[in-house]
Structure formats: C-alpha cells, structure tokens
Amino acid sequence: MNKKKIEPFPVKIPFDNVDFLHKWDEWIMYRKQRHLANYVPIGIQKTFDRLFLDSGGNMQIAIKIIDQSIEKNWQGLFPLKTQYNGSTSATISDDKLKTALAGRY
C-alpha cells in the first residue's frame, strides 16, 4: 500500500497568553462533552483567524466570545451579541461603528 504522507500543518495561536489558553482548553473540553467533531489543524487555524477578526484583535473580547458560545450551548464561535434597551442585536459592522462614534473622540 502506498499511503500519502500528510505534512504537519502549523497552527498560529492568536493570543499567546495563559488566560486565553485556559479559555481555549475550556472550549475544547466543552466540545468534547457535547460529542462534537474534533478540530483538525487547518480547522483550528481558521477558527483562530475568525476569532481574532471577530474580537478585533482584543483577547478579552475573544474570551467573551468563547464564554458566550458555551453559555448559549452553541456549536461554534460567533461575534458577541450586544444588549440595546433590553433587546438583543448582532454586533454592528466596523463602518457603522465608526459612523456611530464619529465626533465623540
């Protein structure tokens, strides 16, 4: 049998911080307890890339995104939901945020 050798895929962690690594371990444990599919290396990297973008590069927001998904029993990681006058709405886009904040600073 001639099996193709699979080259290792390097994964770059978005936040090299013990708090983030603990939260990521909690996310992996949560996924295992829910019997969700294990991440493959390229899937981890894509998840890290999306988490970095959705958090705006802010580690504390990334941790909140993971917490939100666990609290809401979600299978994936999604941008934070924000509260406005008691109703829930998706986070606004960068352009809308810039427009809303224009003139405040």
PyRosetta script that sets phi, psi and omega in degrees:
from pyrosetta import init, pose_from_sequence

init()
pose = pose_from_sequence("MNKKKIEPFPVKIPFDNVDFLHKWDEWIMYRKQRHLANYVPIGIQKTFDRLFLDSGGNMQIAIKIIDQSIEKNWQGLFPLKTQYNGSTSATISDDKLKTALAGRY")
pose.set_psi(1, 138.7)
pose.set_omega(1, -179.3)
pose.set_phi(2, -113.3)
pose.set_psi(2, 96.0)
pose.set_omega(2, -179.6)
pose.set_phi(3, -92.6)
pose.set_psi(3, 138.2)
pose.set_omega(3, 175.4)
pose.set_phi(4, -74.0)
pose.set_psi(4, 137.7)
pose.set_omega(4, 176.9)
pose.set_phi(5, -82.4)
pose.set_psi(5, 127.7)
pose.set_omega(5, 179.6)
pose.set_phi(6, -90.1)
pose.set_psi(6, 122.5)
pose.set_omega(6, 179.1)
pose.set_phi(7, -74.4)
pose.set_psi(7, 141.1)
pose.set_omega(7, 177.0)
pose.set_phi(8, -64.4)
pose.set_psi(8, 143.5)
pose.set_omega(8, 179.9)
pose.set_phi(9, -106.0)
pose.set_psi(9, 114.6)
pose.set_omega(9, -179.3)
pose.set_phi(10, -70.3)
pose.set_psi(10, 135.1)
pose.set_omega(10, 179.7)
pose.set_phi(11, -110.4)
pose.set_psi(11, 127.2)
pose.set_omega(11, 178.4)
pose.set_phi(12, -100.4)
pose.set_psi(12, 118.4)
pose.set_omega(12, -179.8)
pose.set_phi(13, -76.5)
pose.set_psi(13, 130.5)
pose.set_omega(13, -174.8)
pose.set_phi(14, -69.1)
pose.set_psi(14, -29.3)
pose.set_omega(14, -177.8)
pose.set_phi(15, -134.3)
pose.set_psi(15, 109.7)
pose.set_omega(15, -179.6)
pose.set_phi(16, -86.5)
pose.set_psi(16, 76.5)
pose.set_omega(16, -174.9)
pose.set_phi(17, -145.4)
pose.set_psi(17, 139.4)
pose.set_omega(17, -176.8)
pose.set_phi(18, -60.4)
pose.set_psi(18, -36.9)
pose.set_omega(18, 179.2)
pose.set_phi(19, -62.8)
pose.set_psi(19, -44.0)
pose.set_omega(19, 178.5)
pose.set_phi(20, -65.6)
pose.set_psi(20, -43.3)
pose.set_omega(20, -178.5)
pose.set_phi(21, -62.7)
pose.set_psi(21, -37.8)
pose.set_omega(21, 175.8)
pose.set_phi(22, -64.8)
pose.set_psi(22, -42.4)
pose.set_omega(22, -179.8)
pose.set_phi(23, -66.1)
pose.set_psi(23, -39.5)
pose.set_omega(23, 178.0)
pose.set_phi(24, -63.6)
pose.set_psi(24, -41.3)
pose.set_omega(24, 176.3)
pose.set_phi(25, -60.3)
pose.set_psi(25, -39.7)
pose.set_omega(25, 177.4)
pose.set_phi(26, -62.5)
pose.set_psi(26, -40.4)
pose.set_omega(26, 178.2)
pose.set_phi(27, -62.6)
pose.set_psi(27, -44.4)
pose.set_omega(27, -179.9)
pose.set_phi(28, -64.7)
pose.set_psi(28, -41.5)
pose.set_omega(28, 177.9)
pose.set_phi(29, -62.8)
pose.set_psi(29, -43.5)
pose.set_omega(29, 177.3)
pose.set_phi(30, -57.2)
pose.set_psi(30, -47.1)
pose.set_omega(30, -179.6)
pose.set_phi(31, -62.4)
pose.set_psi(31, -39.0)
pose.set_omega(31, 178.7)
pose.set_phi(32, -65.2)
pose.set_psi(32, -43.2)
pose.set_omega(32, -179.8)
pose.set_phi(33, -64.1)
pose.set_psi(33, -28.3)
pose.set_omega(33, 177.5)
pose.set_phi(34, -87.3)
pose.set_psi(34, -1.0)
pose.set_omega(34, -179.3)
pose.set_phi(35, 60.5)
pose.set_psi(35, 38.5)
pose.set_omega(35, 176.0)
pose.set_phi(36, -85.5)
pose.set_psi(36, 158.3)
pose.set_omega(36, -178.7)
pose.set_phi(37, -59.4)
pose.set_psi(37, 143.3)
pose.set_omega(37, 175.6)
pose.set_phi(38, -70.5)
pose.set_psi(38, 148.3)
pose.set_omega(38, 174.4)
pose.set_phi(39, -72.6)
pose.set_psi(39, 140.3)
pose.set_omega(39, 167.1)
pose.set_phi(40, -93.2)
pose.set_psi(40, 158.7)
pose.set_omega(40, -174.8)
pose.set_phi(41, -51.2)
pose.set_psi(41, -44.7)
pose.set_omega(41, -178.8)
pose.set_phi(42, -67.5)
pose.set_psi(42, -31.6)
pose.set_omega(42, 176.6)
pose.set_phi(43, -68.5)
pose.set_psi(43, -38.7)
pose.set_omega(43, 176.1)
pose.set_phi(44, -62.1)
pose.set_psi(44, -45.4)
pose.set_omega(44, -178.1)
pose.set_phi(45, -61.9)
pose.set_psi(45, -43.4)
pose.set_omega(45, 179.2)
pose.set_phi(46, -64.7)
pose.set_psi(46, -37.6)
pose.set_omega(46, 177.5)
pose.set_phi(47, -65.8)
pose.set_psi(47, -43.7)
pose.set_omega(47, 176.6)
pose.set_phi(48, -61.2)
pose.set_psi(48, -43.5)
pose.set_omega(48, 179.7)
pose.set_phi(49, -60.4)
pose.set_psi(49, -45.2)
pose.set_omega(49, -179.1)
pose.set_phi(50, -67.9)
pose.set_psi(50, -39.8)
pose.set_omega(50, 178.6)
pose.set_phi(51, -62.7)
pose.set_psi(51, -41.1)
pose.set_omega(51, 178.5)
pose.set_phi(52, -62.7)
pose.set_psi(52, -44.3)
pose.set_omega(52, 179.3)
pose.set_phi(53, -66.4)
pose.set_psi(53, -46.7)
pose.set_omega(53, -177.4)
pose.set_phi(54, -65.9)
pose.set_psi(54, -25.5)
pose.set_omega(54, 179.6)
pose.set_phi(55, -91.9)
pose.set_psi(55, -2.4)
pose.set_omega(55, -177.3)
pose.set_phi(56, 64.8)
pose.set_psi(56, 25.1)
pose.set_omega(56, -179.6)
pose.set_phi(57, 76.7)
pose.set_psi(57, 12.4)
pose.set_omega(57, -177.9)
pose.set_phi(58, -101.2)
pose.set_psi(58, 115.5)
pose.set_omega(58, -176.3)
pose.set_phi(59, -60.7)
pose.set_psi(59, -39.5)
pose.set_omega(59, -179.3)
pose.set_phi(60, -63.3)
pose.set_psi(60, -37.4)
pose.set_omega(60, 176.9)
pose.set_phi(61, -69.2)
pose.set_psi(61, -39.3)
pose.set_omega(61, 177.2)
pose.set_phi(62, -59.2)
pose.set_psi(62, -42.5)
pose.set_omega(62, 177.7)
pose.set_phi(63, -63.5)
pose.set_psi(63, -41.0)
pose.set_omega(63, 177.7)
pose.set_phi(64, -64.9)
pose.set_psi(64, -35.3)
pose.set_omega(64, 177.3)
pose.set_phi(65, -62.5)
pose.set_psi(65, -44.6)
pose.set_omega(65, 178.7)
pose.set_phi(66, -63.6)
pose.set_psi(66, -46.1)
pose.set_omega(66, 178.2)
pose.set_phi(67, -58.2)
pose.set_psi(67, -43.4)
pose.set_omega(67, -180.0)
pose.set_phi(68, -58.4)
pose.set_psi(68, -44.2)
pose.set_omega(68, -178.7)
pose.set_phi(69, -65.8)
pose.set_psi(69, -38.3)
pose.set_omega(69, 178.0)
pose.set_phi(70, -68.6)
pose.set_psi(70, -46.0)
pose.set_omega(70, -178.9)
pose.set_phi(71, -60.9)
pose.set_psi(71, -35.9)
pose.set_omega(71, -177.1)
pose.set_phi(72, -93.9)
pose.set_psi(72, 4.5)
pose.set_omega(72, 177.0)
pose.set_phi(73, 60.8)
pose.set_psi(73, 38.0)
pose.set_omega(73, -180.0)
pose.set_phi(74, -86.4)
pose.set_psi(74, 156.3)
pose.set_omega(74, 178.7)
pose.set_phi(75, -85.8)
pose.set_psi(75, -20.3)
pose.set_omega(75, -177.6)
pose.set_phi(76, -131.0)
pose.set_psi(76, 178.9)
pose.set_omega(76, 179.3)
pose.set_phi(77, -101.7)
pose.set_psi(77, 131.8)
pose.set_omega(77, -176.2)
pose.set_phi(78, -134.0)
pose.set_psi(78, 155.4)
pose.set_omega(78, 177.9)
pose.set_phi(79, -53.0)
pose.set_psi(79, 151.9)
pose.set_omega(79, 179.9)
pose.set_phi(80, -59.9)
pose.set_psi(80, 142.0)
pose.set_omega(80, 169.9)
pose.set_phi(81, -89.9)
pose.set_psi(81, 139.7)
pose.set_omega(81, -179.0)
pose.set_phi(82, -116.6)
pose.set_psi(82, 153.0)
pose.set_omega(82, -179.2)
pose.set_phi(83, -96.3)
pose.set_psi(83, 131.0)
pose.set_omega(83, 173.7)
pose.set_phi(84, -132.6)
pose.set_psi(84, 111.5)
pose.set_omega(84, 178.3)
pose.set_phi(85, 52.2)
pose.set_psi(85, 40.3)
pose.set_omega(85, 176.0)
pose.set_phi(86, 84.2)
pose.set_psi(86, -9.4)
pose.set_omega(86, 177.9)
pose.set_phi(87, -106.2)
pose.set_psi(87, 153.0)
pose.set_omega(87, -178.8)
pose.set_phi(88, -97.4)
pose.set_psi(88, 138.3)
pose.set_omega(88, 177.1)
pose.set_phi(89, -145.4)
pose.set_psi(89, 151.6)
pose.set_omega(89, -178.8)
pose.set_phi(90, -66.0)
pose.set_psi(90, 155.4)
pose.set_omega(90, 179.2)
pose.set_phi(91, -61.0)
pose.set_psi(91, 144.9)
pose.set_omega(91, -177.7)
pose.set_phi(92, -81.3)
pose.set_psi(92, 157.3)
pose.set_omega(92, -178.4)
pose.set_phi(93, -69.2)
pose.set_psi(93, 163.5)
pose.set_omega(93, 179.7)
pose.set_phi(94, -58.7)
pose.set_psi(94, -41.0)
pose.set_omega(94, -179.7)
pose.set_phi(95, -64.4)
pose.set_psi(95, -43.4)
pose.set_omega(95, 179.1)
pose.set_phi(96, -66.3)
pose.set_psi(96, -36.9)
pose.set_omega(96, 178.4)
pose.set_phi(97, -65.6)
pose.set_psi(97, -43.5)
pose.set_omega(97, 178.4)
pose.set_phi(98, -61.1)
pose.set_psi(98, -42.0)
pose.set_omega(98, 179.4)
pose.set_phi(99, -64.3)
pose.set_psi(99, -43.8)
pose.set_omega(99, -178.1)
pose.set_phi(100, -66.0)
pose.set_psi(100, -32.7)
pose.set_omega(100, -177.5)
pose.set_phi(101, -91.4)
pose.set_psi(101, -7.9)
pose.set_omega(101, -177.8)
pose.set_phi(102, -58.0)
pose.set_psi(102, 134.4)
pose.set_omega(102, 177.8)
pose.set_phi(103, 86.8)
pose.set_psi(103, -11.5)
pose.set_omega(103, -179.7)
pose.set_phi(104, -82.6)
pose.set_psi(104, -24.6)
pose.set_omega(104, -175.3)
pose.set_phi(105, -125.1)
pose.dump_pdb("model.pdb")
